[in-house]
């Protein structure tokens, strides 16, 4: 029997591999492949999925590890850095999507309770998928990328609260059950928080001396607390999340997170396989119409809600559009929520099949939308002016005659602006982040709020008269447009642009750039030049060290701290 199960799991993994290969070719997240593999290996096709109980246990491990890692990234510092716009957009999008989704679900004939579940499920978007897509595009550090990750973190927090509430609704006495849950949770936290603050730090260095020991400790801590909360009457999911949050202040949280991710990824395969295997393919004809309707609402409606909310806050139409696309899919939390609703008896298995189908459609659609977001934007930009706060256009049209223009005031732009001041050029900073523009105005730096992709903005800048133009904007299409535009009216200007890849840099040189800034390579070039000049001159390195420390402190005082890098 053990050999049978082993062979079944091995065969299922081979199917997952084959479907995943197709997903990679189609540039789709592997999550879609896992669910399709579940449908193929499930009872309606090959019927080789091992016992549902086995996959159920595996998937529970996957959810526990997922929430444990989410908790590791929810330190008080991260929550504080989410920012006002992320909070407004995250909460606002959830509220509006829920209200419109609930109305849509009731129109389609779902009961009030089922409609509520569906409405809240379609309000959440996947932080994991979006971070992967933005990382692949090199846009995690872009303005829309930062805002998107911020409001997705807000969504994660709300999703976790909803999961806690739903897990409390397993009995008829909702209020009593919630009160009991809160009381038990409070008592456990009253014991665990002092342990994590005063006792664990004394042993963490001991654990960290051996990477294997740290790995075993992390698993024991995460699963141990998950089990503790489960036996206290709460859920494994809540316990795993809290276990992560309690370790989030540890200096080894990033190391723990990176070591847990392979376990998370492996066991989550079982969760998505199970979703695919449990799809009632026989009723696919009945599910396809509501699935398509809800999917269109998520792919179109969710982005529109985010775009409106961000427009009210004063962001440009391009930032609003790109950030809006990141909510055009449902989250793994959506599927977990519906699965939990089925488990506590609130929902039927058909609803889980419906949400799985919606997940496949929206994740696939959203992926392509984000991959080709810049091309889509350039085709739609003329029709997106309604998603930009009134008054911005008038600010752009006023003619600006300057010697030098800096497009994008970020960490790189901070140093460049200092150099422009030193060469005493009449300069201007153009940025599409209203918070950056406000901070520049406070310190008296000449600035203009606008998007470089806006033709009216470029026309207002008198590009034919400038001596220097520097763009620190990471988007290739934007830099290509800017380089071509300047070269068409000004052959003598020095044009410096930014690129992430060697091919992009070579293409920008063809577009007319005088020099292309490649941040990923410049650090190595600088160190190589420093080694060739200083060789082993200890005093020279001390001077470089002092200059670097001074620059870092200066940048830090202006809010230019580099974020932690997320690795998958």
ZATIDO-930041 format. One line per 3 residues: their letters; for each residue z, y, x of C-alpha. Coordinates in nm, 4 decimals. Example, Ala and Ser with C-alpha at 12.3 -4.5 7.8 and 13.67 -1.06 7.14 Angstrom:
2
as) 0.7800:-0.4500:1.2300  0.7140:-0.1060:1.3670
***
This chain:
568
xxx) 0.0000:0.0000:0.0000  0.0881:0.2357:0.2837  -0.2531:0.1642:0.4420
xxx) -0.4238:0.2413:0.1081  -0.2532:0.5786:0.0802  -0.3270:0.6559:0.4446
xxx) -0.6957:0.5716:0.3962  -0.7130:0.7773:0.0760  -0.5614:1.0836:0.2413
xxx) -0.7912:1.0434:0.5415  -1.0971:1.0236:0.3157  -0.9865:1.3265:0.1164
xxx) -0.9404:1.5231:0.4404  -1.2966:1.4259:0.5412  -1.4210:1.5615:0.2067
xxx) -1.2214:1.8799:0.2668  -1.3835:1.9091:0.6098  -1.7344:1.8665:0.4683
xxx) -1.6846:2.1201:0.1894  -1.5095:2.3595:0.4296  -1.8121:2.3449:0.6602
xxx) -2.0328:2.4541:0.3709  -1.7858:2.7338:0.2888  -1.7996:2.8581:0.6492
xxx) -2.1795:2.8645:0.6378  -2.1600:3.0619:0.3112  -1.8922:3.2914:0.4659
xxx) -1.6397:3.1954:0.1996  -1.2607:3.1547:0.2360  -1.1687:2.7897:0.2846
xxx) -0.9362:2.8084:-0.0170  -1.2446:2.7867:-0.2405  -1.3540:2.4781:-0.0482
xxx) -1.0138:2.3137:-0.0905  -1.0297:2.3528:-0.4707  -1.3881:2.2248:-0.4862
xxx) -1.2864:1.9277:-0.2678  -1.0067:1.8584:-0.5175  -1.2590:1.8517:-0.8032
xxx) -1.4871:1.6151:-0.6061  -1.2059:1.3809:-0.5002  -1.0305:1.4040:-0.8376
xxx) -1.0328:1.1587:-1.1279  -1.3463:1.3049:-1.2911  -1.5694:1.2278:-0.9888
xxx) -1.4745:1.0032:-0.6949  -1.1193:0.9305:-0.8107  -0.9841:0.8841:-0.4579
xxx) -0.7013:1.1379:-0.4718  -0.3763:0.9558:-0.3850  -0.0814:0.9662:-0.6230
xxx) -0.0250:1.3057:-0.7841  0.3412:1.2770:-0.6855  0.2471:1.2622:-0.3157
xxx) 0.0209:1.5661:-0.3386  0.2841:1.7396:-0.5505  0.5441:1.7011:-0.2747
xxx) 0.2966:1.8146:-0.0086  0.1976:2.1184:-0.2159  0.5628:2.2109:-0.2677
xxx) 0.6056:2.2110:0.1102  0.2993:2.4358:0.1365  0.4343:2.6866:-0.1159
xxx) 0.7742:2.6836:0.0567  0.6199:2.7543:0.3979  0.3977:3.0258:0.2452
xxx) 0.6936:3.2081:0.0923  0.9022:3.1563:0.4058  0.6329:3.3345:0.6118
xxx) 0.5980:3.6101:0.3499  0.9737:3.6619:0.3765  0.9516:3.6852:0.7563
xxx) 0.7213:3.9872:0.7142  0.9382:4.1600:0.4518  1.1825:4.3252:0.6872
xxx) 1.3429:4.6526:0.5687  1.1228:4.8411:0.8185  0.8003:4.6981:0.6746
xxx) 0.9092:4.7726:0.3178  0.9861:5.1322:0.4202  0.6429:5.1699:0.5831
xxx) 0.4546:5.0604:0.2700  0.4166:5.4254:0.1765  0.3878:5.6306:-0.1393
xxx) 0.0195:5.5633:-0.2087  0.0660:5.1880:-0.1673  0.3610:5.1884:-0.4063
xxx) 0.1789:5.3981:-0.6684  -0.1421:5.1979:-0.6427  0.0289:4.8576:-0.6279
xxx) 0.2558:4.9139:-0.9285  -0.0049:5.1128:-1.1216  -0.2733:4.8480:-1.0829
xxx) -0.0357:4.5710:-1.1927  0.0680:4.7651:-1.5051  -0.2836:4.8615:-1.6146
xxx) -0.4323:4.5199:-1.5356  -0.1519:4.3511:-1.7282  -0.1987:4.5706:-2.0370
xxx) -0.5781:4.5392:-2.0427  -0.5631:4.1698:-1.9503  -0.3128:4.0965:-2.2267
xxx) -0.5356:4.2705:-2.4813  -0.8391:4.0776:-2.3562  -0.6530:3.7439:-2.3677
xxx) -0.5344:3.8004:-2.7257  -0.8894:3.8953:-2.8321  -1.0069:3.5641:-2.6828
xxx) -0.7573:3.3812:-2.9040  -0.4724:3.2956:-2.6653  -0.1130:3.2916:-2.7922
xxx) 0.1112:3.5865:-2.6950  0.3039:3.3852:-2.4319  -0.0133:3.2387:-2.2772
xxx) -0.1789:3.5814:-2.2855  0.1198:3.7301:-2.1013  0.1005:3.4631:-1.8304
xxx) -0.2740:3.5105:-1.7860  -0.2422:3.8909:-1.7838  0.0218:3.8970:-1.5109
xxx) -0.1583:3.6267:-1.3094  -0.4843:3.8246:-1.2942  -0.2913:4.1346:-1.1814
xxx) -0.2141:3.9866:-0.8378  -0.4530:3.9747:-0.5406  -0.4370:3.7585:-0.2296
xxx) -0.2811:3.9237:0.0765  -0.3759:3.6226:0.2922  -0.7454:3.6274:0.1981
xxx) -0.7793:4.0065:0.2237  -0.6015:4.0248:0.5601  -0.8372:3.7564:0.6916
xxx) -1.1474:3.9367:0.5617  -1.0335:4.2768:0.6895  -0.9420:4.1245:1.0247
xxx) -1.2886:3.9666:1.0534  -1.4454:4.3064:0.9780  -1.2133:4.4877:1.2179
xxx) -1.0872:4.7076:0.9328  -0.7143:4.6303:0.9356  -0.6610:4.9601:1.1154
xxx) -0.8958:5.1609:0.8908  -0.7371:5.3920:0.6346  -0.8436:5.1819:0.3366
xxx) -0.7283:4.8688:0.5218  -0.3786:5.0084:0.5761  -0.3517:5.1229:0.2141
xxx) -0.4826:4.7888:0.0863  -0.2351:4.5829:0.2875  0.0383:4.8199:0.1684
xxx) -0.0293:4.7760:-0.2027  -0.0900:4.4022:-0.1595  0.2593:4.3760:-0.0086
xxx) 0.3915:4.5614:-0.3130  0.2103:4.3083:-0.5331  0.3668:4.0224:-0.3360
xxx) 0.7139:4.1643:-0.3997  0.6456:4.1969:-0.7725  0.4953:3.8458:-0.7827
xxx) 0.8056:3.7016:-0.6209  1.0313:3.8762:-0.8732  0.8159:3.7371:-1.1569
xxx) 0.8414:3.3856:-1.0079  1.2202:3.4189:-0.9974  1.2286:3.5287:-1.3621
xxx) 0.9951:3.2522:-1.4785  1.2008:2.9902:-1.2984  1.5006:3.1194:-1.4952
xxx) 1.3223:3.0669:-1.8282  1.3361:2.6870:-1.8167  1.6043:2.6879:-2.0883
xxx) 1.6067:2.8526:-2.4290  1.8914:3.0902:-2.3399  1.6843:3.3380:-2.1379
xxx) 1.9542:3.6023:-2.0951  2.2219:3.3492:-2.0098  1.9936:3.1684:-1.7678
xxx) 1.8989:3.4919:-1.5904  2.2636:3.5968:-1.5681  2.3562:3.2606:-1.4208
xxx) 2.0660:3.2789:-1.1754  2.1618:3.6292:-1.0613  2.5276:3.5265:-1.0221
xxx) 2.4454:3.2150:-0.8180  2.1950:3.4051:-0.6069  2.4441:3.6842:-0.5417
xxx) 2.7146:3.4410:-0.4341  2.4795:3.2576:-0.1991  2.3542:3.5839:-0.0489
xxx) 2.7127:3.7040:-0.0054  2.7658:3.4037:0.2216  2.4243:3.3932:0.3927
xxx) 2.3774:3.7625:0.4774  2.6885:3.7819:0.7034  2.5788:3.4559:0.8681
xxx) 2.2315:3.5961:0.9406  2.3718:3.9269:1.0699  2.6746:3.8165:1.2709
xxx) 2.6392:3.4478:1.3548  2.2671:3.3670:1.3931  2.1961:3.6406:1.6528
xxx) 2.4468:3.4743:1.8865  2.2501:3.1502:1.8801  1.8927:3.2824:1.8607
xxx) 1.8537:3.3234:2.2370  1.9734:2.9663:2.2767  1.7145:2.8491:2.0219
xxx) 1.4397:3.0598:2.1817  1.4855:2.9062:2.5287  1.2793:2.6128:2.4083
xxx) 0.9720:2.6770:2.1911  1.0041:2.3290:2.0417  1.3702:2.3874:1.9571
xxx) 1.2839:2.7240:1.7948  1.0176:2.5444:1.5909  1.2619:2.2770:1.4704
xxx) 1.5297:2.5388:1.3965  1.2831:2.7436:1.1891  1.1813:2.4424:0.9795
xxx) 1.5433:2.3396:0.9297  1.6470:2.6939:0.8315  1.3575:2.7462:0.5892
xxx) 1.3674:2.4076:0.4170  1.7464:2.3873:0.4336  1.7968:2.7137:0.2445
xxx) 1.5158:2.6231:0.0041  1.7025:2.3009:-0.0811  2.0354:2.4845:-0.1019
xxx) 1.8994:2.7278:-0.3602  1.7357:2.4410:-0.5493  2.0650:2.2512:-0.5805
xxx) 2.2356:2.5744:-0.6854  2.0067:2.5833:-0.9885  1.7418:2.8205:-0.8595
xxx) 1.4033:2.7209:-0.7153  1.2710:2.6007:-0.3819  1.0342:2.9001:-0.3801
xxx) 1.3178:3.1537:-0.4089  1.5199:2.9799:-0.1377  1.2248:2.9680:0.1041
xxx) 1.1533:3.3384:0.0504  1.5133:3.4408:0.1078  1.5287:3.2193:0.4183
xxx) 1.2347:3.4173:0.5588  1.3796:3.7572:0.4676  1.7103:3.6694:0.6364
xxx) 1.5199:3.5914:0.9587  1.2860:3.8927:0.9305  1.5153:4.1137:1.1398
xxx) 1.5173:3.8597:1.4205  1.3305:3.9592:1.7397  1.1640:3.6167:1.7194
xxx) 1.0307:3.6566:1.3621  0.6677:3.6977:1.4746  0.6944:3.3932:1.7012
xxx) 0.8469:3.1907:1.4187  0.5747:3.3081:1.1794  0.2924:3.2117:1.4149
xxx) 0.4421:2.8654:1.4647  0.4884:2.8092:1.0910  0.1313:2.9021:0.9952
xxx) -0.0293:2.5681:1.0924  0.2269:2.3880:0.8754  0.1641:2.6334:0.5912
xxx) -0.2121:2.5892:0.6155  -0.1952:2.2093:0.6248  0.0406:2.1679:0.3311
xxx) -0.1285:2.4402:0.1234  -0.4454:2.2298:0.1359  -0.2587:1.9844:-0.0879
xxx) -0.1701:2.2596:-0.3348  -0.5319:2.3692:-0.3779  -0.6551:2.0093:-0.3780
xxx) -0.4125:1.9381:-0.6598  -0.5382:2.2388:-0.8550  -0.8958:2.1159:-0.8212
xxx) -0.8043:1.7567:-0.9070  -0.6160:1.8654:-1.2212  -0.9086:2.0642:-1.3599
xxx) -1.0067:1.9212:-1.6970  -1.3760:1.9003:-1.6182  -1.4404:1.7449:-1.9580
xxx) -1.3505:2.0805:-2.1206  -1.5464:2.2892:-1.8721  -1.7800:2.4024:-2.1505
xxx) -1.4870:2.5518:-2.3413  -1.3401:2.7134:-2.0288  -1.6539:2.8655:-1.8785
xxx) -1.6882:3.1568:-2.1244  -1.3279:3.2878:-2.0944  -1.3394:3.2180:-1.7186
xxx) -1.6512:3.4338:-1.6771  -1.5080:3.7122:-1.8961  -1.1780:3.7238:-1.7063
xxx) -1.3611:3.6981:-1.3733  -1.5851:3.9956:-1.4575  -1.2774:4.1921:-1.5581
xxx) -1.1131:4.1104:-1.2219  -1.4279:4.1735:-1.0158  -1.5085:4.5054:-1.1880
xxx) -1.2013:4.6209:-1.3803  -0.9378:4.5802:-1.1078  -1.1379:4.7818:-0.8487
xxx) -1.1999:5.0581:-1.1067  -0.8255:5.0830:-1.1798  -0.7444:5.1189:-0.8079
xxx) -1.0260:5.3720:-0.7581  -0.8959:5.5912:-1.0416  -0.5370:5.5793:-0.9144
xxx) -0.6416:5.6669:-0.5583  -0.8739:5.9430:-0.6798  -0.5781:6.1030:-0.8585
xxx) -0.3900:6.0963:-0.5258  -0.6764:6.2837:-0.3570  -0.8567:6.0215:-0.1480
xxx) -1.2322:6.0262:-0.0938  -1.4657:5.8135:-0.3029  -1.5505:5.5841:-0.0101
xxx) -1.1855:5.5112:0.0687  -1.1225:5.4535:-0.3028  -1.4223:5.2206:-0.3332
xxx) -1.3430:5.0093:-0.0259  -0.9736:4.9769:-0.1197  -1.0694:4.8912:-0.4774
xxx) -1.2770:4.5933:-0.3676  -0.9709:4.4302:-0.2109  -0.8173:4.3593:-0.5545
xxx) -1.1298:4.1895:-0.6945  -0.9818:3.8398:-0.6807  -0.6691:3.6546:-0.7881
xxx) -0.3881:3.5516:-0.5563  -0.2411:3.2208:-0.4524  0.0683:3.3593:-0.6307
xxx) -0.1393:3.3718:-0.9529  -0.2029:2.9991:-0.9276  0.1584:2.9290:-0.8297
xxx) 0.2781:3.1293:-1.1333  0.0535:2.9414:-1.3769  0.1511:2.6065:-1.2190
xxx) 0.5170:2.7033:-1.2624  0.4483:2.7973:-1.6259  0.3013:2.4500:-1.6825
xxx) 0.5999:2.2906:-1.5089  0.8585:2.4665:-1.7303  0.6582:2.3814:-2.0438
xxx) 0.5284:2.7275:-2.1318  0.1600:2.6522:-2.0688  -0.0841:2.3675:-2.1132
xxx) -0.2825:2.2064:-1.8334  -0.5986:2.3744:-1.9667  -0.4631:2.7162:-1.8710
xxx) -0.4150:2.5943:-1.5137  -0.7744:2.4677:-1.5132  -0.8921:2.8040:-1.6473
xxx) -0.7052:2.9973:-1.3781  -0.8341:2.7635:-1.1057  -1.1916:2.8276:-1.2229
xxx) -1.1237:3.2033:-1.2280  -0.9851:3.1735:-0.8752  -1.3000:3.0036:-0.7492
xxx) -1.5291:3.2625:-0.9077  -1.3334:3.5740:-0.8070  -1.2473:3.4676:-0.4522
xxx) -1.6125:3.3804:-0.3876  -1.7400:3.7025:-0.5461  -1.4823:3.9267:-0.3787
xxx) -1.5586:3.7786:-0.0369  -1.9228:3.8774:-0.0558  -1.8305:4.2200:-0.1951
xxx) -1.6029:4.2918:0.1016  -1.8406:4.1500:0.3638  -2.1211:4.3750:0.2368
xxx) -1.8966:4.6582:0.1157  -2.0567:4.9314:0.3274  -2.4088:4.8405:0.2166
xxx) -2.2948:4.8272:-0.1472  -2.1242:5.1646:-0.1085  -2.4354:5.3349:0.0305
xxx) -2.6343:5.2112:-0.2708  -2.3701:5.3273:-0.5211  -2.2289:5.6384:-0.3484
xxx) -2.4256:5.8846:-0.5633  -2.2696:5.7351:-0.8760  -1.9103:5.7328:-0.7450
xxx) -1.8388:6.1069:-0.7443  -1.6289:6.0643:-1.0593  -1.3824:5.8685:-0.8431
xxx) -1.3033:6.1694:-0.6266  -1.0549:6.4399:-0.7079  -1.2077:6.7606:-0.8397
xxx) -1.2051:7.0439:-0.5888  -1.2865:6.8334:-0.2819  -1.6582:6.9052:-0.3102
xxx) -1.6042:7.2819:-0.3093  -1.3942:7.2537:0.0077  -1.6755:7.0702:0.1852
xxx) -1.9614:7.3091:0.1044  -1.8153:7.6058:0.2925  -2.0082:7.6466:0.6207
xxx) -1.8194:7.5675:0.9416  -1.9513:7.6875:1.2794  -1.7663:7.5310:1.5732
xxx) -1.8388:7.4074:1.9266  -1.6771:7.0639:1.8953  -1.5973:6.8301:1.6069
xxx) -1.3592:6.5353:1.6078  -1.4316:6.2887:1.3264  -1.1173:6.0819:1.2638
xxx) -0.7708:6.1815:1.3806  -0.6016:5.8530:1.4661  -0.4338:5.7120:1.7778
xxx) -0.7543:5.7528:1.9779  -0.8271:6.0933:1.8280  -0.4821:6.2194:1.9233
xxx) -0.5660:6.2134:2.2946  -0.9198:6.3423:2.2439  -0.7925:6.6436:2.0515
xxx) -0.5654:6.7294:2.3435  -0.8701:6.7299:2.5740  -1.0691:6.9527:2.3373
xxx) -0.7834:7.2004:2.3443  -0.7838:7.1989:2.7256  -1.1574:7.2760:2.7581
xxx) -1.1046:7.5644:2.5156  -1.3749:7.4727:2.2708  -1.3710:7.6030:1.9154
xxx) -1.2978:7.2702:1.7518  -1.2584:7.1166:1.4079  -1.0983:6.7878:1.2976
xxx) -1.2623:6.6053:1.0055  -1.0569:6.3309:0.8403  -1.0595:6.1505:0.5043
xxx) -0.6848:6.0875:0.4890  -0.5123:6.3631:0.2855  -0.1786:6.2906:0.4554
xxx) -0.3365:6.3440:0.7992  -0.5000:6.6672:0.6818  -0.1658:6.7949:0.5511
xxx) 0.0065:6.7174:0.8827  -0.2729:6.8941:1.0767  -0.2383:7.2016:0.8585
xxx) 0.1351:7.2144:0.9261  0.0769:7.2380:1.3026  -0.2141:7.4796:1.2723
xxx) -0.4980:7.2459:1.3747  -0.8361:7.3511:1.2216  -0.9323:7.0720:0.9843
xxx) -1.1602:6.9684:0.7027  -1.0930:6.6949:0.4511  -1.3964:6.4820:0.3783
xxx) -1.5992:6.1670:0.4271  -1.8685:6.1528:0.6972  -2.0890:5.9485:0.4615
xxx) -2.1133:6.2541:0.2350  -2.4410:6.4390:0.3000  -2.2979:6.7677:0.1672
xxx) -2.0143:6.7473:0.4190  -2.2539:6.6995:0.7119  -2.4757:6.9842:0.5888
xxx) -2.1743:7.2165:0.5864  -2.0881:7.1537:0.9527  -2.3788:7.3319:1.1275
xxx) -2.4422:7.0284:1.3456  -2.7393:7.2029:1.5107  -2.5012:7.4414:1.6909
xxx) -2.2273:7.2095:1.8205  -2.1831:7.1092:2.1859  -1.9671:6.7982:2.1352
xxx) -1.9133:6.5499:1.8519  -1.6631:6.2664:1.8849  -1.6204:5.9965:1.6193
xxx) -1.3214:5.7614:1.6344  -1.4134:5.6123:1.2951  -1.4339:5.2311:1.3313
xxx) -1.7194:5.1788:1.0819  -2.0560:5.1074:1.2486  -2.2755:5.2294:0.9600
xxx) -2.0890:5.5613:0.9512  -2.1282:5.6162:1.3258  -2.4952:5.5200:1.3122
xxx) -2.5544:5.7709:1.0326  -2.3656:6.0419:1.2196  -2.5500:5.9809:1.5483
xxx) -2.8905:5.9901:1.3790  -2.8018:6.2982:1.1768  -2.6865:6.4969:1.4818
xxx) -2.9813:6.3861:1.6946  -3.2275:6.4898:1.4223  -3.1096:6.8543:1.4431
xxx) -2.9516:6.8784:1.7881  -3.0978:6.7094:2.0989  -2.8575:6.8640:2.3501
xxx) -2.5192:6.7826:2.1887  -2.2887:6.5260:2.3479  -2.2312:6.2548:2.0860
xxx) -1.9472:6.0084:2.1437  -1.9045:5.7255:1.8911  -1.6829:5.4187:1.8560
xxx) -1.7801:5.0501:1.8309  -1.5945:4.7193:1.8029  -1.8618:4.4880:1.9400
xxx) -2.1066:4.4968:2.2308  -2.4044:4.4693:1.9945  -2.2789:4.7612:1.7833
xxx) -2.2336:4.9687:2.0997  -2.5898:4.8937:2.2167  -2.7250:4.9784:1.8714
xxx) -2.5386:5.3118:1.8699  -2.6906:5.3972:2.2073  -3.0322:5.3362:2.0483
xxx) -2.9330:5.5710:1.7645  -2.8786:5.8490:2.0180  -2.5106:5.8303:2.1164
xxx) -2.4344:5.9862:2.4566  -2.1417:5.7488:2.5078  -1.9913:5.4688:2.2986
xxx) -1.6178:5.4182:2.2995  -1.5226:5.0483:2.2990  -1.1397:5.0349:2.2685
xxx) -1.1202:4.6571:2.3229  -1.2816:4.6894:2.6685  -1.1678:5.0320:2.7887
xxx) -0.8132:4.9138:2.8653  -0.9478:4.6501:3.1035  -1.1867:4.9005:3.2611
xxx) -0.9035:5.1472:3.3197  -0.6788:4.8841:3.4797  -0.9671:4.7639:3.7005
xxx) -1.0340:5.1220:3.8155  -0.6616:5.1785:3.8737  -0.6374:4.8614:4.0861
xxx) -0.9387:4.9601:4.2958  -0.7923:5.3072:4.3624  -0.4177:5.2392:4.3928
xxx) -0.4409:4.8853:4.5314  -0.0715:4.8058:4.6088  0.0564:5.1640:4.6253
xxx) 0.3970:5.1309:4.4544  0.4441:5.5074:4.4301  0.1029:5.5463:4.2642
xxx) 0.1941:5.2926:3.9955  0.5269:5.4665:3.9369  0.3406:5.7937:3.8747
xxx) 0.0996:5.6173:3.6368  0.3979:5.4586:3.4638  0.5703:5.7939:3.4093
xxx) 0.2500:5.9517:3.2762  0.1988:5.6597:3.0391  0.5578:5.6692:2.9108
xxx) 0.5258:6.0444:2.8486  0.2009:5.9924:2.6563  0.3483:5.7064:2.4491
xxx) 0.6551:5.9099:2.3563  0.4362:6.2063:2.2651  0.2189:5.9872:2.0418
xxx) 0.5202:5.8149:1.8895  0.6745:6.1516:1.8016  0.3558:6.2299:1.6092
xxx) 0.3720:5.9055:1.4110  0.1097:5.7165:1.6113  0.2969:5.3881:1.6459
xxx) 0.0672:5.0841:1.6754  0.1242:4.8269:1.3985  0.2028:4.4630:1.4662
xxx) -0.1075:4.2471:1.4936  -0.1394:3.9714:1.2345  -0.2745:3.6491:1.3821
x) -0.4106:3.3592:1.1822
***
